[in-house]
Amino acid sequence: MSAAEAQEVKNLLLESDQQFRTLAEQHHQLDDRLHQLIDKHYLSDTEQIEEVTLKKKKLALKDQMESIVRAYARQHESRTSS
């Protein structure tokens, strides 16, 4: 699947799949908080831990979203090739 096709599937899922939309919203919220931390000149020990934790959570959400995209693409591909 090309990058353009993947983006098209993501846009479709954002409109039609509540689970995907929820994951995307959570990913965006974590990204916003991460940017707040990155903009600081100095992070406390707690904030450094939070930064690492946020990055891990964002990656896990992205993995879940990509899994949904791949499943949708496989299902859609199998329908069109039948």
Stockholm file with secondary structure:
# STOCKHOLM 1.0

chainA/1-82         MSAAEAQEVKNLLLESDQQFRTLAEQHHQLDDRLHQLIDKHYLSDTEQIEEVTLKKKKLALKDQMESIVRAYARQHESRTSS
#=GR chainA/1-82 SS CCHHHHHHHHHHHHHHCHHHHHHHHHHHHHHHHHHHHHTSSCCCHHHHHHHHHHHHHHHHHHHHHHHHHHHHHHHHHHHHHC
#=GC SS_cons        CCHHHHHHHHHHHHHHCHHHHHHHHHHHHHHHHHHHHHTSSCCCHHHHHHHHHHHHHHHHHHHHHHHHHHHHHHHHHHHHHC
//
